[in-house]
Amino acid sequence: MRERASAAAVVSVLAGGLLAGALTVLGAETGPLVPLVLLAAAGVVLLALLWPLGAVYLAVLCIPLESVSARFGQGAFGLSPTEGIALIAAGGCVLHRLCRGGGSFRSPLTVPFVLLLVAHVPGLFFASDRFAVVKELVMWSAFFILFLAIVAAPGGTQRLAAALAASGAIVAAVAVVKTGGKAQFASDLGGFVSDRATGSFAAPTLLGVFIAMLIPLQLVYVVRGPRAWHRALGLVAVAVSLLALALTETRSAFLAISVAVAWMTLVWRPFRRFGIAAAVLAAVVLFTGLNPAPGVVNMATLRDRVASVSSTETYTAQLRLALWRETPRMIEDNLPWGVGADNFVDRAPQYGAVGPGGLPYTHAHDVPLTVAAELGLPGLASLVWIVLALAGLLVRAFKAPDERTRALGVALSASFLAIGVDGIFDYAFSDNAFFLTVILFAALAARVGRPEPATAENRAPAALGMDPMPA
């Protein structure tokens, strides 16, 4: 045994020396960034092989780097750090399963997610841009593997919840630092606002819904953190997230977080005082002009933006209504399979689905319409099935005997409500970092929505203050 250990140590030293030498030569030829990226990639591969779920947590924590990090590859072949790590983590999960086995994949969400992936297959033959279909199918398949790994794992839900909440707070902080204090101005009766925050994402709408769906999880820390500093960190995360949300000036996200907080106030008794206080504070800020962050947010612009929520007279609203009128024609003309995943933009000009400047829309600004247009009837059926399965899981979480499990169930239900409300006006699933987050939320829902015996992880305090959850 000692001889084997010594041999392994010698091989490790030799391998490390060879790697260091190779990276040194490569750095001399290409510059220091390439060997550093390769070294980081090697570390991620090692992490995925030894601890696949650890690579998942790392992918989540790298979401704030979506816009500030160099992408792996160029053009259509580019991968963000989160995408690359998620692919490596999926490979690690597959190898880990083949070598060591694992728990059951059974979940009410497993079959509808498979159907969602199958709905991509016709696009491989009929779509105008088949590479776009392949890329989405590959990425979504990798995310599905991560979903299965989390469902089957004996633990890890606490760390995943903590990573998601922390990632949301960091993304919000990045947005505040980048955009806070800029002179945002509203025009078109509040329909257009300049210098909207995008943070780590390509568009303010993506940032808005990402923050809106993570705030309920952060609120669980505020209300149910076991220690004072846990609750304090949760409160800071929520405050920074609300500032970033205001800077996005995204009306659908404003509606989404309003519905989410109202739902939590209605169904979760421990949250009611906090929810009512938040509603009163929001009303005071909007109607009196009180600005709690005068150096960060322009309250006059924010009020104009909020006031335009119900207006159909703005130019942007007229474009959106026209898009919703034209998209059903695209759906009807391409029944039953759709135009192909991520191919809405290629067919949009044929139906007059163009936005400002004559640029074609990349989606229908509505989740059901976009899914039906791109993935046809199978995609729409899988979407309905997923919604019903999620509802069943979360209802069971509400009935859990453990108050802490119920609290997480409430937070997840509020998050999915936020996603649903935003999905009436926008479509964010084409962004892989966002869709990965949604899949991980679904995995958490699958875990808290099934009865399981207590484990060591259930009884142990959460690493970052999250209350214990079923393992």
FIMITI-730459 format. One record per residue (C-alpha): residue number from 0; y, x, z. Coordinates in steps of 0.2 Angstrom, whole numbers, plus 2048, in hexadecimal, padded with zeros to 3 digits. Layout:
ATOM  num  v  u  w
ATOM  NUM  Y  X  Z;
...
This chain:
ATOM  num  v  u  w
ATOM  0  800  800  800;
ATOM  1  80C  80E  804;
ATOM  2  808  817  7F4;
ATOM  3  80C  807  7EA;
ATOM  4  81C  805  7F4;
ATOM  5  821  818  7F1;
ATOM  6  81D  816  7DE;
ATOM  7  827  806  7DD;
ATOM  8  836  80F  7E6;
ATOM  9  834  81E  7D9;
ATOM  10  834  812  7CA;
ATOM  11  843  809  7D1;
ATOM  12  84D  819  7D3;
ATOM  13  848  81F  7C2;
ATOM  14  84D  80E  7BA;
ATOM  15  85D  80E  7C3;
ATOM  16  861  81F  7BD;
ATOM  17  85D  81B  7AB;
ATOM  18  867  80B  7AC;
ATOM  19  876  814  7B4;
ATOM  20  875  822  7A6;
ATOM  21  873  815  798;
ATOM  22  883  80B  79F;
ATOM  23  88C  81C  7A0;
ATOM  24  889  820  78E;
ATOM  25  88C  80E  788;
ATOM  26  89D  80E  792;
ATOM  27  8A2  81E  78A;
ATOM  28  89F  816  779;
ATOM  29  8A6  805  77B;
ATOM  30  8B1  805  78B;
ATOM  31  8AE  800  79D;
ATOM  32  8AD  7ED  79B;
ATOM  33  89D  7ED  791;
ATOM  34  892  7F6  79D;
ATOM  35  89A  7ED  7AC;
ATOM  36  895  7DC  7A3;
ATOM  37  883  7E2  79F;
ATOM  38  882  7E8  7B1;
ATOM  39  887  7D7  7B8;
ATOM  40  87B  7CF  7AC;
ATOM  41  86D  7D9  7B2;
ATOM  42  872  7D4  7C4;
ATOM  43  872  7C2  7BF;
ATOM  44  861  7C4  7B7;
ATOM  45  85A  7CC  7C6;
ATOM  46  861  7BE  7D1;
ATOM  47  85A  7B1  7C6;
ATOM  48  849  7B9  7C7;
ATOM  49  849  7BB  7DA;
ATOM  50  853  7AB  7DF;
ATOM  51  856  79F  7D0;
ATOM  52  860  793  7DB;
ATOM  53  86B  7A1  7E0;
ATOM  54  870  7A4  7CD;
ATOM  55  874  791  7CD;
ATOM  56  880  793  7DB;
ATOM  57  887  7A2  7D2;
ATOM  58  88A  798  7C2;
ATOM  59  893  78B  7CC;
ATOM  60  89E  797  7D5;
ATOM  61  8A2  79F  7C4;
ATOM  62  8AA  78F  7BD;
ATOM  63  8BB  795  7C3;
ATOM  64  8B9  7A3  7B6;
ATOM  65  8B7  798  7A7;
ATOM  66  8C8  79C  7A0;
ATOM  67  8CD  7AD  7A8;
ATOM  68  8BD  7B7  7A4;
ATOM  69  8B8  7BE  793;
ATOM  70  8AB  7B4  78A;
ATOM  71  89A  7BB  786;
ATOM  72  899  7BB  773;
ATOM  73  8A6  7B5  766;
ATOM  74  8AA  7A5  75D;
ATOM  75  89D  797  75E;
ATOM  76  891  7A3  766;
ATOM  77  89C  7A6  775;
ATOM  78  895  7A2  787;
ATOM  79  8A0  7A1  796;
ATOM  80  89A  7A9  7A6;
ATOM  81  894  799  7AD;
ATOM  82  88A  795  79D;
ATOM  83  882  7A6  79C;
ATOM  84  87D  7A6  7AF;
ATOM  85  876  794  7AD;
ATOM  86  86B  799  79E;
ATOM  87  865  7A8  7A8;
ATOM  88  862  79D  7B7;
ATOM  89  858  791  7AD;
ATOM  90  84D  79F  7A7;
ATOM  91  84B  7A5  7B8;
ATOM  92  846  793  7BE;
ATOM  93  839  792  7B0;
ATOM  94  831  7A3  7B4;
ATOM  95  831  79F  7C7;
ATOM  96  829  78E  7C4;
ATOM  97  81B  796  7B9;
ATOM  98  818  7A4  7C5;
ATOM  99  819  79B  7D6;
ATOM  100  818  788  7D2;
ATOM  101  823  77C  7DC;
ATOM  102  826  76B  7E1;
ATOM  103  826  75B  7D7;
ATOM  104  833  757  7C9;
ATOM  105  831  745  7CC;
ATOM  106  842  73C  7CD;
ATOM  107  849  72C  7C6;
ATOM  108  855  737  7BB;
ATOM  109  848  742  7B3;
ATOM  110  842  737  7A5;
ATOM  111  853  731  7A0;
ATOM  112  85A  743  79F;
ATOM  113  84B  747  794;
ATOM  114  850  738  789;
ATOM  115  862  73F  788;
ATOM  116  85B  74F  782;
ATOM  117  850  747  775;
ATOM  118  85F  73D  76F;
ATOM  119  865  74E  768;
ATOM  120  857  751  75D;
ATOM  121  85C  746  74E;
ATOM  122  86C  750  74D;
ATOM  123  862  75F  749;
ATOM  124  85F  757  738;
ATOM  125  86D  74C  735;
ATOM  126  87D  754  73D;
ATOM  127  88B  75C  733;
ATOM  128  88C  76B  740;
ATOM  129  87A  76E  745;
ATOM  130  87E  77D  74F;
ATOM  131  889  773  75A;
ATOM  132  87A  768  75D;
ATOM  133  86F  777  761;
ATOM  134  87B  77E  76D;
ATOM  135  87D  76E  777;
ATOM  136  86B  76B  777;
ATOM  137  867  77D  77D;
ATOM  138  874  77C  78B;
ATOM  139  870  76A  791;
ATOM  140  85D  76F  791;
ATOM  141  861  77E  79C;
ATOM  142  86B  772  7A8;
ATOM  143  85C  766  7A8;
ATOM  144  851  775  7AD;
ATOM  145  85D  778  7BC;
ATOM  146  85D  766  7C0;
ATOM  147  84A  766  7C1;
ATOM  148  84A  776  7CB;
ATOM  149  856  76F  7D8;
ATOM  150  84C  75F  7D9;
ATOM  151  83C  768  7DC;
ATOM  152  842  776  7E8;
ATOM  153  83E  775  7FA;
ATOM  154  850  778  7FF;
ATOM  155  861  77E  7F9;
ATOM  156  86B  76E  7F8;
ATOM  157  877  773  806;
ATOM  158  87B  783  7FD;
ATOM  159  87D  77A  7EC;
ATOM  160  889  76D  7F4;
ATOM  161  893  77B  7FC;
ATOM  162  894  785  7EC;
ATOM  163  89A  775  7E3;
ATOM  164  8A8  771  7F0;
ATOM  165  8AE  783  7F0;
ATOM  166  8AE  784  7DD;
ATOM  167  8B9  775  7DC;
ATOM  168  8C5  77C  7E9;
ATOM  169  8C6  78D  7E0;
ATOM  170  8C9  784  7CF;
ATOM  171  8D7  77A  7D6;
ATOM  172  8DF  78A  7DE;
ATOM  173  8DE  792  7CD;
ATOM  174  8E7  783  7C5;
ATOM  175  8F5  783  7D3;
ATOM  176  8F8  796  7D1;
ATOM  177  8F9  795  7BE;
ATOM  178  903  785  7BD;
ATOM  179  90C  781  7CD;
ATOM  180  91F  781  7CC;
ATOM  181  920  780  7BA;
ATOM  182  92D  774  7B3;
ATOM  183  922  765  7AD;
ATOM  184  92B  758  7A3;
ATOM  185  926  746  79E;
ATOM  186  92A  73E  78E;
ATOM  187  923  72F  784;
ATOM  188  925  724  793;
ATOM  189  91A  72F  79D;
ATOM  190  90D  730  78F;
ATOM  191  910  743  78C;
ATOM  192  913  750  799;
ATOM  193  916  763  796;
ATOM  194  90E  772  79E;
ATOM  195  8FF  768  7A6;
ATOM  196  8F3  772  7B0;
ATOM  197  8E3  777  7A8;
ATOM  198  8DD  784  7B5;
ATOM  199  8CC  78A  7B0;
ATOM  200  8C9  77E  7A2;
ATOM  201  8CF  77B  790;
ATOM  202  8D8  76B  794;
ATOM  203  8E1  762  7A2;
ATOM  204  8D6  753  7A1;
ATOM  205  8C6  75E  7A4;
ATOM  206  8CF  766  7B3;
ATOM  207  8D4  755  7BA;
ATOM  208  8C3  74D  7B9;
ATOM  209  8BA  75D  7C0;
ATOM  210  8C6  75D  7CF;
ATOM  211  8C5  74A  7D1;
ATOM  212  8B2  74A  7D2;
ATOM  213  8B1  758  7DF;
ATOM  214  8BE  752  7EB;
ATOM  215  8B2  745  7F3;
ATOM  216  8A6  753  7F7;
ATOM  217  8B4  75D  7FF;
ATOM  218  8B8  74E  809;
ATOM  219  8A7  74E  811;
ATOM  220  8AB  75F  818;
ATOM  221  8BC  758  81F;
ATOM  222  8B3  749  828;
ATOM  223  8A2  750  82C;
ATOM  224  8A5  762  82E;
ATOM  225  89B  768  83E;
ATOM  226  8A9  774  843;
ATOM  227  8BC  774  843;
ATOM  228  8BE  782  837;
ATOM  229  8B2  779  82B;
ATOM  230  8BD  76A  82B;
ATOM  231  8CC  774  829;
ATOM  232  8C5  77D  81A;
ATOM  233  8C0  76C  813;
ATOM  234  8D2  766  815;
ATOM  235  8DA  775  80D;
ATOM  236  8CE  772  7FE;
ATOM  237  8D3  760  7FC;
ATOM  238  8E5  764  7FE;
ATOM  239  8E4  772  7F0;
ATOM  240  8DA  766  7E5;
ATOM  241  8E7  758  7E7;
ATOM  242  8F5  764  7E2;
ATOM  243  8EB  76A  7D3;
ATOM  244  8E7  758  7CE;
ATOM  245  8F9  754  7CE;
ATOM  246  8FD  762  7C3;
ATOM  247  8F0  75C  7B6;
ATOM  248  8FA  74C  7B4;
ATOM  249  8EA  744  7AE;
ATOM  250  8EB  732  7B0;
ATOM  251  8D9  72E  7AF;
ATOM  252  8D5  73B  7BD;
ATOM  253  8E3  732  7C7;
ATOM  254  8D9  722  7C5;
ATOM  255  8C9  72A  7C8;
ATOM  256  8CD  732  7D9;
ATOM  257  8D6  722  7DE;
ATOM  258  8C6  718  7DB;
ATOM  259  8BB  726  7E4;
ATOM  260  8C6  726  7F4;
ATOM  261  8C7  713  7F4;
ATOM  262  8B4  712  7F3;
ATOM  263  8B1  71F  801;
ATOM  264  8BD  715  80C;
ATOM  265  8B4  705  808;
ATOM  266  8A2  70A  80B;
ATOM  267  8A3  719  818;
ATOM  268  8AA  714  829;
ATOM  269  8AD  726  82F;
ATOM  270  8B9  729  820;
ATOM  271  8C3  719  821;
ATOM  272  8D2  720  82C;
ATOM  273  8D3  72F  821;
ATOM  274  8D2  724  811;
ATOM  275  8E0  718  817;
ATOM  276  8EB  726  81D;
ATOM  277  8E9  72E  80C;
ATOM  278  8ED  71E  803;
ATOM  279  8FD  71C  80D;
ATOM  280  902  72E  80A;
ATOM  281  900  72C  7F8;
ATOM  282  90A  71C  7F8;
ATOM  283  918  724  801;
ATOM  284  918  733  7F6;
ATOM  285  919  729  7E6;
ATOM  286  925  71B  7EB;
ATOM  287  931  725  7F6;
ATOM  288  932  735  7EC;
ATOM  289  92C  740  7FB;
ATOM  290  926  750  7F4;
ATOM  291  91A  759  800;
ATOM  292  919  768  7F4;
ATOM  293  92A  769  7EC;
ATOM  294  927  77B  7E5;
ATOM  295  917  776  7DC;
ATOM  296  918  764  7D6;
ATOM  297  926  75B  7CD;
ATOM  298  925  74A  7D5;
ATOM  299  930  741  7C8;
ATOM  300  925  746  7BA;
ATOM  301  915  741  7C4;
ATOM  302  91D  730  7C8;
ATOM  303  921  72D  7B5;
ATOM  304  90F  732  7B1;
ATOM  305  907  726  7BE;
ATOM  306  913  718  7B8;
ATOM  307  90C  71A  7A6;
ATOM  308  8FA  717  7AB;
ATOM  309  8FA  704  7A7;
ATOM  310  906  706  798;
ATOM  311  8FF  704  786;
ATOM  312  910  707  77E;
ATOM  313  910  71A  77F;
ATOM  314  90B  724  76F;
ATOM  315  8FC  72C  777;
ATOM  316  8F6  71A  77D;
ATOM  317  8F8  714  76B;
ATOM  318  8ED  723  764;
ATOM  319  8E0  720  772;
ATOM  320  8DF  70D  76D;
ATOM  321  8DD  711  75B;
ATOM  322  8D0  71E  75F;
ATOM  323  8C6  710  768;
ATOM  324  8C8  704  75A;
ATOM  325  8C1  711  74D;
ATOM  326  8B2  718  757;
ATOM  327  8A7  709  756;
ATOM  328  8A8  70B  743;
ATOM  329  8A1  71C  745;
ATOM  330  893  716  750;
ATOM  331  88F  708  744;
ATOM  332  88E  713  735;
ATOM  333  883  720  73D;
ATOM  334  876  714  746;
ATOM  335  86A  717  74E;
ATOM  336  86B  72A  751;
ATOM  337  87D  72E  751;
ATOM  338  887  73C  748;
ATOM  339  880  74A  753;
ATOM  340  884  752  764;
ATOM  341  896  75A  764;
ATOM  342  898  754  752;
ATOM  343  8A5  746  755;
ATOM  344  8B3  752  74F;
ATOM  345  8AB  754  73E;
ATOM  346  8AA  742  73A;
ATOM  347  8BA  73C  743;
ATOM  348  8C6  73F  733;
ATOM  349  8BB  733  729;
ATOM  350  8BF  725  735;
ATOM  351  8D2  729  738;
ATOM  352  8CE  730  74A;
ATOM  353  8DB  73D  74A;
ATOM  354  8E8  741  758;
ATOM  355  8F9  749  758;
ATOM  356  8FC  755  74A;
ATOM  357  8EE  74D  740;
ATOM  358  8E0  757  74A;
ATOM  359  8D0  74D  74B;
ATOM  360  8CA  747  75C;
ATOM  361  8BB  751  763;
ATOM  362  8B5  742  76C;
ATOM  363  8B9  72F  76E;
ATOM  364  8C2  731  77F;
ATOM  365  8B4  726  787;
ATOM  366  8A3  72B  78C;
ATOM  367  899  71C  786;
ATOM  368  8A2  71C  775;
ATOM  369  8A0  72F  773;
ATOM  370  88D  72F  778;
ATOM  371  88A  720  76C;
ATOM  372  893  729  75E;
ATOM  373  88A  73A  760;
ATOM  374  879  736  767;
ATOM  375  877  724  761;
ATOM  376  86D  716  769;
ATOM  377  861  722  772;
ATOM  378  86F  72C  77A;
ATOM  379  878  71B  77F;
ATOM  380  867  715  787;
ATOM  381  865  725  790;
ATOM  382  877  724  797;
ATOM  383  874  712  79E;
ATOM  384  863  717  7A5;
ATOM  385  86B  726  7AE;
ATOM  386  879  71B  7B5;
ATOM  387  86C  70F  7BC;
ATOM  388  861  71D  7C3;
ATOM  389  870  725  7CC;
ATOM  390  875  714  7D3;
ATOM  391  863  712  7DA;
ATOM  392  863  723  7E2;
ATOM  393  874  722  7EA;
ATOM  394  86F  710  7F1;
ATOM  395  860  718  7F9;
ATOM  396  86B  726  800;
ATOM  397  877  719  808;
ATOM  398  868  712  811;
ATOM  399  862  723  818;
ATOM  400  85F  723  82B;
ATOM  401  869  734  82C;
ATOM  402  87C  731  82C;
ATOM  403  87F  742  825;
ATOM  404  874  73E  815;
ATOM  405  87D  72D  814;
ATOM  406  88E  737  814;
ATOM  407  888  742  805;
ATOM  408  882  733  7FC;
ATOM  409  893  72A  7FE;
ATOM  410  89C  73A  7F8;
ATOM  411  890  73B  7E9;
ATOM  412  892  729  7E4;
ATOM  413  8A5  72B  7E5;
ATOM  414  8A4  73A  7DA;
ATOM  415  89A  731  7CD;
ATOM  416  8A6  723  7CE;
ATOM  417  8B4  72F  7CA;
ATOM  418  8AA  735  7BB;
ATOM  419  8A7  724  7B5;
ATOM  420  8B9  71E  7B7;
ATOM  421  8BF  72E  7AE;
ATOM  422  8B2  72B  7A1;
ATOM  423  8BA  71B  79B;
ATOM  424  8C9  725  795;
ATOM  425  8C2  736  791;
ATOM  426  8B2  740  78D;
ATOM  427  8AF  750  797;
ATOM  428  89D  753  794;
ATOM  429  8A0  75E  785;
ATOM  430  8A5  76C  791;
ATOM  431  896  774  798;
ATOM  432  89D  77A  7A9;
ATOM  433  8A2  768  7AC;
ATOM  434  891  761  7A6;
ATOM  435  888  76E  7B1;
ATOM  436  891  767  7C0;
ATOM  437  88D  755  7BC;
ATOM  438  87A  75A  7BA;
ATOM  439  87B  763  7CB;
ATOM  440  883  754  7D3;
ATOM  441  874  749  7CB;
ATOM  442  868  756  7D3;
ATOM  443  870  753  7E4;
ATOM  444  86F  741  7E2;
ATOM  445  85D  742  7DE;
ATOM  446  85A  74C  7EE;
ATOM  447  864  741  7FA;
ATOM  448  85D  731  7F2;
ATOM  449  84B  734  7F6;
ATOM  450  842  734  807;
ATOM  451  83C  745  80D;
ATOM  452  835  74C  81D;
ATOM  453  841  757  827;
ATOM  454  840  76A  823;
ATOM  455  848  779  82B;
ATOM  456  856  778  81F;
ATOM  457  859  766  825;
ATOM  458  85B  76B  837;
ATOM  459  865  77B  833;
ATOM  460  878  77A  833;
ATOM  461  87F  77B  822;
ATOM  462  886  78C  81C;
ATOM  463  898  786  818;
ATOM  464  899  776  823;
ATOM  465  88F  76A  819;
ATOM  466  885  75E  823;
ATOM  467  872  760  821;
ATOM  468  86A  758  813;
ATOM  469  858  754  80E;
ATOM  470  84F  764  807;
